[in-house]
Amino acid sequence: MKRRLMTGFMAAALAGTVLAGCGGTKSAETDAVTEAVKTEGAKTAEATEKTEEKTADGAMITVGFAQVGHESDWRTASTNSVQAALSRENGIDLQFVDCDNDSAAQLEAVRNFIQQGVDYIVIDPIISTGWDIVLTEADDAGIPVIVIDRTIDDSDKYVSWVGSEFTNEGLAAGAWLEAYAEKNGVSELNILEITGTTGSSAEIGRTSGFHKYIEKNGWNLLDSQTGDFTQEGGQSVMESYCKSYEGKFNVVICQNDNEAFGAIDAMTAAGVKFGVGGDVILISFDACTAGLTDVLAGKINADFQCNPLQGPDCLNIIKKLEAGEKVEKKTFMAEPWYVAEEGLSEISYTNNAGKAVTEPLVPVDQAVVDAAY
Ligand code: GZL
């Protein structure tokens, strides 16, 4: 749905409505409304000119996309998916801003899109709070906002969100570790955690879900520090852990593959044996191609997918809005759980919606790696 262009006819109708509905003195009211019509008329002329300009360009729809940054393989796949779908061939003029994991820069990018008068704004929010004021500004400007991947938790002034159930990802990881430990006779779990960007819904959900299993089983969480979803972050935290907890840990959980790559480098340098047949169980999230390659090699024991491919969903939502159709407020991506060994074929747990679920575990072979994002 394009922002509605106030035609002369609509402005007159509006003036009629305002006049009939106000009850103030007629003459003052009439003057005020006449002024309003003049202003709307000027806007209409400008907007019409803009539309003609767009028509000359083949009616391109302008979309502003404020992306988290470029911190991980997952992010690269996310950016590529949106840029491939919101393309000029599909009638979209995409204004892309890489916000470099900087929340202030992301708010500024959205405000600039509002100033530019884009037709739609797409946001992958770095953190889940601090959004209501700028979303109100977009709403006042009549610009629909689509949110992808991470969630905005302090405002509902957006038309649609497409992403992952992060708490379920954490619950699934806990359920798998519980079953894996039981099957392999690991009675004591001493866990080191490397979390994602603090305050992102991905970090909040994965932490919340996995910690339910720590509490349920009395597992020993030795330490938890953020790796900010980067390989450098994962490596530096793991280097510190290898010094502080040498010989005391048997589980490392990283909240994305790039942190796991860093942890692998650090544990390898420290002579720690991890993965299949090792002393330390390594768990990760995202299941990008490089992550699944490490699962196939037995370096990562289990990798819980987070699906980055929301580009086609964005395009479909925009097409529906342009056609005046309703869109879903929330859409969850389908996400498999991958494992290095075939010992366990499924996990059962109560998901974040309170539903008892049983979900398959997918053993990784080369075909799975080749099909990864
Ligand atoms: C989760 C996504 C996270 C990924 C990381 O949906 O926002 O951010 O898990 C990425 O790899 O950096």
Boltz pocket constraint, residues with backbone or C-beta under 6 A from the ligand:
constraints:
  - pocket:
      binder: B
      contacts: [[A, 71], [A, 72], [A, 73], [A, 74], [A, 75], [A, 149], [A, 150], [A, 164], [A, 202], [A, 228], [A, 229], [A, 255], [A, 256], [A, 257], [A, 258], [A, 285], [A, 286], [A, 306], [A, 307]]
      max_distance: 6.0
